[in-house]
């Protein structure tokens, strides 16, 4: 099992230094997310500043970008990093696709399938000089001239990871992808009964096995050196869990555990504007099912114990910030446990 970290550099000029710190700790990989900043730009700095660690997006939102645009970015990062780049893609929910990105919405699983297939057709045309011919319901690519095609390179078959919660995206990952980003809002039971069986079903469809798909997750953790720190971190974790639990897309996790009524209670609070009260709806029992709760010296070992044989790459949900003194012990313990 490998240990990765996620970074959210607000200043690109600091991204290289953060990436070097990740590598110096001995961690296996560095992921960026598409939240308030572009997920790809920090990785150009990270690739130039490091030699060993894996670099990836967790995730970049696929549909607002043409597959041609994403294929080009991934190609350049794969070449710059000498094959260390992993392209992590997510679908996002309808409201964000239509209202935040102002792009069209359609059923995500068939559209993402074509997205992946068309990118691979583009990469193949660039690598082998063959005519670009991809025609699907959502995407059609039939023009590629030498002026717009990059030179062939050794790392052209970029590993693709997709993110999801429900059956369809799990099966798609098993069938077509090299990896799957397990959502932090999960339980071990959900992993065993929903995610992994559907990954295996998809893999079988394409003549592969579960071992061909790497499962990774930024896990909810609660830790602290004092009782007050533990309690504050409990509230923070419960607040984030409540946010996800209020989203219908994640209802399958609630349903599996008989927590179906939680979503409606949370949405009622949201309608009343009581955002600060959401965390109180998350019981300690539910927190223990979703998050790993342990003091700093035990935390990485508890993570390894819980996810051995289930996940291939793990990390913590909150970002790696090397100059935060209060978290140095936590990162040191993780490096010691996973190296």
Secondary structure, 3 states (H helix, E strand, C coil): CEEEEEECCCCHHHHHHHHHHHHHHCCCEEEECCCCCCCCHHHHHHHHHCCCCEEEECCEECCCCCHHHHHHHHHHHHHHCCCCEEEEEECCCHHHHHHHCCCCCCCHHHHHHHHHHHHHHHHHHHHHCCCCCEECCCCEECCCCHHHCCCCCCCCCCEEEEEECCHHHHHHHHHHCCEEEECCCCCHHHHHHHHHHHHHHHHHHCCCCHHHCEEEEEECEECCCCHHHHHHHHHHHHHHHHHHHCCHHHHHHHHHCCCHHHHHHHHHHHHCCCHHHHHHHCCHHHHHHHCEECCHHHHHHHHHHHHCCCCCEEEECCCCCCCCHHHHHHHHHHHHHHC
